[in-house]
Each structure stands twice: as structure tokens, then as C-alpha cells.
Amino acid sequence: MSTPPNTGSALPGPPSPARGVRTRRGGAIPGLRYRSVGPADPVKAAEVDRRLEVWARGLDLFPAAWRGDFAGFQFGRAVVLQHPGAADLERLTVAGKLLLAENCVDSCYCEEDEGRGASRSGLGGRLVMAQSALDPYHGTPELEEEWRRGVRADGPLRSYHWALKDYAVLATPSQTDRFVHDIARLHLGYLAEAAWAETRHVPRVWEYLVMRQFNNFRPCLSIVDAVDGYELPAALYARPEIQRVTALACNATTIVNDLYSFTKELAGDPAHLNLPQVVAANERCGLKTAYLRSVEIHNRIMETFEEEAALLAATSPLVERYVRGLSDWVAGNHEWHATNSHRYHLPDYW
């Protein structure tokens, strides 16, 4: 398992102005459907950040220069907003570790435009090793020890391995297994996006959204019950209606990410796939028109999620608790995007 160059690089800093797109500072996207939430408790967010930095430094994930970019990403504020019903600080910190590890793997293995030595070429090999950091290799003792040494030698693999071990202390085996499978879905989405970039394929809008249903925030939403201190049983979680409402929540919040990161991605790579770019290419319209149409697509998905979540919530108190956790995550994640002007600038389309 070779470590890609610059694995220890800092997390992404603030965006440069996007080429050809005027930007404005922060705030919520006009016309976007979302539920408002209050600000994160700054003391709680700061304590989660402190614990995460101690953890990451202990694993030697980042150099000293990491502190500024870590503060800009606001991991602590993100998880405090996303999990308002968290049972305790330990569970919030574990959610932050998983979020940090996912970003570490994405940045170091997948994001060519971020200057970390990542490459689309050979990505499948790196991601299967990453999956093994969560879903361990089993074989002869000698080969298992070689695998363990490989995991220990690589920063992204260390982050995945230890974040999951800490999560497994607080979650049930079925919740842990659920997360591992949802990370595999995420890796499949990474591979599809990389393949399209290599072949310069411009997907149709529905194809792009299928890819984003895999390459999205689902691993983060998979843990809402564990962070809140209970379990939605595996048999109930597997029901089609639960899977559908979970997917709708993930898809809505992933389009939110496309919309808020639009100018940041254009600045780094004018050909980077996101929903407005795909709509523009398919409908042969300008980016402003495509962006506003993407807002409409989000709003329709978000409305469907809200309607179906309300119907499911009426079926049992346990399901109501779960869909409330999904809704809280979606709302908190929107607040994090809308107020994180260190990372995101909106296009000046209104």
C-alpha cells in the first residue's frame, strides 16, 4: 500500500474567485427550500474541535500547518449542527472523526485539483485498500500482519481504521456494519465520477444524480441513531420505505453541497462535474439558468423527503425519532454550508 504524495497536506483553504463567475460572500441561497436552525453552541463545537485535533495529531495525519485549515473547515461546528440530539460529547467527537477521515480519503486519494498528489488513475486500487481499513483483511497470520503494516503506514488508511474502531465502541455491530457498507457505496460513487472525468463523459442529468446517490453524504446520515444513543433495528432500517426516505435526505443535502461549492469547484477545475454544469451541458443553457434549475430540482426532492418523512414518522415513535434525526442532519448541514464563508462563496445570480 503506497502512500500518495503529499498525504500530510492541509485541508482545503478558502476558494479563489471562480473563472467567469462573479461571487458574493456567504448566506443562504435565495429560493432554496430548507429548515432554519439555530447557531451551533460555540463552546461545544470548540471542544469537539480540540478533541479532534488531539486525535489527528496523535495519528500524525497532518503537519503543523493543519491548524488554520482545520479551523476553516469547522468540523466541530459541522457535527454539532448536524446532530442536535447527540447523546454526549463522545458521540459527537466520533462523528467528527468519521467526517474527518472521509474528507482525508477524498482529498488525498480522489481530488486531483486540490494539489495533494491524488490521481484518478489507479483510484480503484487505492479505494479497495481504503475499504480494507474498515472491512479488515482475513488470511494467514503473516499476510494479515503485512496488511496491518500497510494500514499503519498510510495517513488516510489510519484515519479510516481508527475512526471506525472508536465508532464501534459506541455503536452496535449492525450499526457499524451499516456504516461500512455505506462507505463502500461512497467509494463506488468516487470511481464512477473518476471514470467519467478520465473519459470526458458528460452524463445526462439523471445519470449524474444516480452517481451522486452513491457519491454523497450517506455515511454521515447512516450514524444518526448511533450518535443520538439508540438503534433503529437492522430489519426496520432495511425496509424499502426507510431506505427511500434515507436516500431522499442524502440526495437533497448532496445537491446543497453542489450548489454551495459551485464557485469553489469552478475555480479549481472549470470542467468539474456538478449539477449546474451537467444541467447546462444537457439543456444547452447558461450557468445561471442551470444553477437556478438545479435549485428547483433540489426543492422538489426536499419537498418529497419532507412529505414522506412526515408519513413515516406517524407509524411509530422509533421511526419518528429516526426521520427526525435525518431531518436534523439535513437542516444542520445546510446551516454549516450557508454560514461557512471560509469555504464557500455564492455565485452572484440574484
Salt bridges, closest charged atoms under 4 A:
GLU47 OE2 - ARG50 NH2 2.76
GLU47 OE2 - ARG51 NE 2.82
GLU53 OE2 - ARG57 NH2 2.99
GLU53 OE2 - ARG67 NH2 3.73
ASP88 OD2 - ARG91 NE 3.72
GLU90 OE2 - ARG51 NH1 3.37
GLU112 OE1 - ARG120 NH1 2.51
GLU114 OE1 - ARG116 NH1 3.45
GLU144 OE1 - ARG148 NH1 3.74
GLU145 OE1 - ARG148 NE 3.19
GLU145 OE2 - ARG149 NH1 3.84
GLU145 OE2 - ARG152 NH2 3.03
ASP166 OD2 - LYS97 NZ 2.72
ASP177 OD2 - HIS181 ND1 3.45
ASP182 OD1 - ARG185 NE 3.35
ASP182 OD1 - ARG218 NE 3.25
GLU193 OE2 - HIS272 NE2 3.92
GLU207 OE1 - HIS201 NE2 3.79
GLU207 OE2 - ARG204 NH2 3.29
ASP225 OD1 - ARG178 NH1 2.95
GLU241 OE2 - ARG239 NE 2.60
ASP258 OD1 - ARG212 NH2 2.63
GLU265 OE2 - HIS272 NE2 3.48
ASP269 OD2 - ARG120 NH2 3.97
GLU283 OE1 - ARG293 NH1 2.10
GLU306 OE1 - ARG33 NE 2.68
GLU308 OE1 - ARG244 NE 2.81
GLU320 OE1 - ARG324 NH1 2.56
ASP328 OD1 - ARG35 NH2 2.86
ASP348 OD2 - ARG22 NH2 3.35
